[in-house]
Amino acid sequence: APGTRAPLSGIDILAFVCELFAFATLAIWGFASWPFPWNIVAGIGAPLAAILVWALFVSPRAVFAVHPFVRGAVELLVYVSATIAWWAMGQAWIGLAFGVIAVTTGVFAGRRRFA
């Protein structure tokens, strides 16, 4: 029926958790990796920029309807940014684990969108 949504699956929930973790990671990186007062700017600006890009291109109600490969590339850009942020903070294993989980989740979620 028009206007109804498919029920949420485990992949949808895991994808949402990955998004939130990426945004939180960028905030932590911004606040922890820069001297005052730049830590305030980076701690607020980095996740804000990622959320803006996500809302414009990747969100279920995205402002711009883009090709699924563009959507995937933007999603990957946010995940790679969070992974690099963990590496820059000296937590390479956290970054690697997050990268593997986020990309795997993104692949499964993306395949569901094509089905």
DRENVEX-877782 format. One line per field, with one value per residue (C-alpha): residue in three letters; x, y, z. Coordinates in Angstrom, 3 decimals. Layout:
% DRENVEX-877782
r ALA, ...
xx X, ...
yy Y, ...
zz Z, ...
END
This chain:
% DRENVEX-877782
r ALA, PRO, GLY, THR, ARG, ALA, PRO, LEU, SER, GLY, ILE, ASP, ILE, LEU, ALA, PHE, VAL, CYS, GLU, LEU, PHE, ALA, PHE, ALA, THR, LEU, ALA, ILE, TRP, GLY, PHE, ALA, SER, TRP, PRO, PHE, PRO, TRP, ASN, ILE, VAL, ALA, GLY, ILE, GLY, ALA, PRO, LEU, ALA, ALA, ILE, LEU, VAL, TRP, ALA, LEU, PHE, VAL, SER, PRO, ARG, ALA, VAL, PHE, ALA, VAL, HIS, PRO, PHE, VAL, ARG, GLY, ALA, VAL, GLU, LEU, LEU, VAL, TYR, VAL, SER, ALA, THR, ILE, ALA, TRP, TRP, ALA, MET, GLY, GLN, ALA, TRP, ILE, GLY, LEU, ALA, PHE, GLY, VAL, ILE, ALA, VAL, THR, THR, GLY, VAL, PHE, ALA, GLY, ARG, ARG, ARG, PHE, ALA
xx 0.000, 1.245, 2.859, 3.746, 7.288, 8.913, 9.628, 13.130, 15.559, 18.691, 20.794, 18.874, 19.493, 23.178, 23.557, 22.006, 24.366, 27.322, 26.155, 25.871, 29.255, 30.860, 29.397, 30.437, 33.924, 34.340, 33.255, 35.721, 38.484, 37.729, 37.701, 40.705, 43.080, 43.142, 44.364, 41.947, 40.044, 40.274, 39.070, 35.685, 35.500, 36.634, 34.632, 31.415, 32.265, 33.484, 30.377, 28.139, 29.684, 29.304, 25.672, 24.965, 26.488, 24.617, 21.305, 21.815, 22.771, 22.457, 19.528, 16.271, 14.717, 17.751, 17.450, 19.084, 18.096, 21.402, 22.493, 22.937, 26.676, 27.015, 25.042, 27.389, 30.459, 29.243, 28.434, 31.897, 33.472, 31.885, 32.946, 36.506, 36.694, 35.744, 38.224, 41.043, 40.072, 40.581, 43.933, 44.961, 44.119, 46.409, 43.579, 44.194, 42.451, 39.257, 39.424, 40.049, 37.227, 34.811, 35.819, 35.221, 31.870, 30.656, 31.628, 30.165, 26.930, 26.889, 27.318, 24.419, 22.194, 23.082, 22.284, 18.896, 18.192, 18.807, 16.573
yy 0.000, 3.533, 5.279, 2.120, 1.137, -2.242, -3.376, -2.747, -5.626, -6.374, -4.988, -1.688, -1.394, -2.301, 0.254, 2.927, 2.032, 2.290, 5.752, 6.946, 5.437, 7.221, 10.574, 10.067, 9.046, 12.265, 14.277, 12.433, 12.927, 16.635, 17.248, 15.007, 15.734, 19.518, 22.203, 24.688, 26.544, 24.456, 21.374, 23.040, 23.862, 20.386, 18.556, 20.175, 20.766, 17.305, 15.382, 18.220, 18.064, 14.279, 14.498, 17.138, 15.033, 11.989, 13.869, 15.240, 11.999, 8.839, 9.124, 7.328, 10.761, 12.281, 15.756, 14.684, 11.450, 10.110, 6.925, 4.050, 3.933, 7.620, 6.913, 4.047, 6.175, 8.913, 6.318, 4.824, 8.284, 8.828, 5.372, 5.831, 9.219, 7.615, 4.779, 7.215, 9.256, 6.194, 5.521, 9.157, 8.837, 5.823, 3.282, 1.405, -1.780, 0.071, 1.775, -1.503, -3.295, -0.446, -0.289, -4.003, -3.972, -0.773, -1.826, -5.312, -3.821, -1.318, -4.084, -6.103, -3.025, -1.922, -5.340, -5.205, -1.855, -3.414, -6.415
zz 0.000, -0.686, 2.232, 4.125, 4.937, 5.112, 8.672, 10.003, 9.827, 11.795, 8.936, 9.070, 12.798, 12.448, 9.627, 11.854, 14.703, 12.287, 11.209, 14.804, 15.672, 12.698, 13.732, 17.369, 16.237, 14.266, 17.313, 19.567, 17.011, 16.724, 20.462, 21.241, 18.359, 18.154, 20.573, 22.076, 20.518, 17.334, 19.189, 19.633, 15.927, 14.797, 17.475, 16.336, 12.668, 11.654, 12.718, 11.543, 8.052, 7.976, 9.106, 6.461, 3.673, 4.965, 5.032, 1.534, -0.214, 1.898, 4.303, 3.458, 2.895, 1.185, -0.288, -3.556, -5.269, -6.572, -8.296, -5.823, -6.547, -5.620, -2.463, -1.657, -2.340, 0.030, 2.681, 2.253, 2.508, 5.930, 7.129, 5.841, 7.568, 10.881, 10.340, 9.574, 12.645, 14.867, 13.223, 13.738, 17.434, 17.723, 17.869, 14.645, 15.793, 16.627, 13.230, 11.435, 13.272, 12.615, 8.949, 8.418, 10.238, 8.540, 5.028, 5.471, 6.785, 3.929, 1.347, 2.782, 3.122, -0.416, -1.842, -0.137, -1.816, -5.230, -4.543
END
